[in-house]
Amino acid sequence: MVSPPPVEKLQAAEAPLVAKVLGPDFVWGVSTSAYQIEGAVQADGRGASVWDGFCRVAGRIANGDTGDEACDHYHRYAEDIALMQQIGVSAYRFSIAWPRVLPLGRGAANEAGLAFYDRLVDRLLAADIEPWICLYHWDLPQALQEAGGWVNRDVVSWFADYARLVADRLGDRVKRFATFNEPSVFTLFGYSFGWHPPAIDDRRSLYAAVHHVNLAHGAAVDVLRARVAKASIGAIHNVQPSRPVRPTAPDRAAAAMLDDFWNRAFPDPQILGDYPTSIQRGIEPHRQAGDMERIRRPVDWLGINHYSPIYAKADPAAPLGFAWADAPPDVPRSPIGWQVDPAAFRDTLLDAQERYGLPIYVLENGAGAVEKPDAAGEIDDRERIDYLAQYTGALRDAVVLGADVRGYFVWSLLDNFEWGAGYANRFGLVYVDYPTQRRIPKASARWYAALIRSEAMKVAS
């Protein structure tokens, strides 16, 4: 077998391609989320989230994994920030655990939880790494779920109060805020497919949740704008081409419906002022006078998460008339089976620029694998390097063609709890040996560091 080229040659060949066209203010970062890395689920007064209970339902999570310990970032954040410094990123996107700062989701705040984020933010700033806070990455406090969760319109005021708490505590030091991460995932998977909490299959609840999340976004934007001087605010949407798994009329209709729920149901009302036509009727029972104005609040940027195209097939028995489908067997795939299609990423960035007209930050992109250290204790993740090289190249092409892309964040800094896949799938630039919590930078971490250094050299010259 012919050996792949050394990592250093990949770095030299690929890194300058991106650096040629991206300016001095381009943001290179890494992303994580609270439940996926923090652990310490019962430490210092943290309340329960919907994922704590969901992980304990037999068959929900691969290998029966939970986020109880995860990467123990709650105790090891300083070590993880040092890893970010080694890579050379200028920004770190993370989420606040709502139940850590408000154990019941509302009411009395938890000082110990707030103090953790104080320490994290201060350490990041001391390391010259800009904190980017996402208010919600799927870990709804269990107490709020028991009060109806996203189906209860009162959740809008609960979320606004939570946003106010975070803004007042951290807004003197943090200026970059996202309201939600991938709202289409936790609504569609939670209220239709049954893959995420609350794991129900109810069409009316789905539409209610979609609308209330959008209202909560608008309310939080207003809170952040009023309480954080010079705030830079957006939301993070997964935007991926939705394709029919077969070239039939029913599958094309299924793909169009998935596209509306996955790619349009949140950025369209938040930025353009209304829902896609196909879902307006379902939203109508939950809409009140003035709602669309409450949702469409001025934002500063569009956050995009992108990994691969997605596929749909017709399913008359499904509540929405479609089902999720695997990619065709003949397409290039990442080690965990997701399609590799950098041209789709390029076109997604161009389409989003044309549709929404906002500066774009890519806040998640990366490749999953099942991997372990070799005999020398190294992780030589060539396939991830190849993926990142292709996708950063596609980003460069989109910029050349007119997309206003201002930042790129790799998912993820660390291997972590990947929801239904548990710890089986690894997305990190840094390997985590979960029994010992030892961190081992992979070859991709060194590749990314070289990419960032090459950009700095281009700017300096």
Helices and strands as residue ranges (DSSP letters): H 7-19, E 27-31, H 34-37, G 43-45, H 50-54, G 62-64, H 73-87, E 91-95, H 98-101, H 111-126, E 130-136, H 142-146, G 149-151, H 155-170, E 176-181, H 183-188, I 189-193, H 203-227, E 232-238, E 242-244, H 249-259, I 260-264, H 267-267, I 268-272, H 277-283, G 284-286, H 291-295, E 301-305, E 310-314, E 322-325, H 342-356, E 360-364, H 382-400, E 405-411, G 419-421, E 430-433, E 438-441, H 443-460
